[in-house]
Amino acid sequence: MAVYRFLSGLFLLAAVIALVADLTPMLAGAGPFLATPMSGHWAELAPTSLAAAKSAVSSSTSPWVWDTIISSVIDRPTFLIFGLLALLTGYSGRRRQQVNIYVN
C-alpha cells in the first residue's frame, strides 16, 4: 500500500509540474493555454526512446496497436495522463476500512 501511495505522490507531482509548465505562458500574457501532449514531452526529452518504443511495440505486436491504442493515449495532455495515474494508484493504495464483526 505504501508503494502505491508513494507512486501516487510522484505521479501527482509530475502532473502539477506539467500543468504549471503549460499554464505559465498564459499567465505571463504570452499566449493562450496550450496543453502539451505526452508524446510532445517524450519527443522533446528522449526522441530515441520514443522511436525505440514505437519500433518495439510495432515489431512485437501488430503496428495498429501503436497507431490506434498507444498513440491515442500518449496524444492526451501530460497533466491529464499523470493525474489519472495518480488517482488510480492513490485509490489502490488507500487505507482499507477495517470491519469489526462481533458474534453474540
HELIX and SHEET records of a PDB file:
HELIX    1   1 ALA A    2  ALA A   28  1                                  27    
HELIX    2   2 MET A   38  LEU A   45  1                                   8    
HELIX    3   3 PRO A   47  SER A   60  1                                  14    
HELIX    4   4 PRO A   63  TRP A   64  1                                   2    
HELIX    5   5 VAL A   65  ILE A   70  3                                   6    
HELIX    6   6 SER A   71  ILE A   74  1                                   4    
HELIX    7   7 THR A   78  SER A   92  1                                  15    
END                                                                             
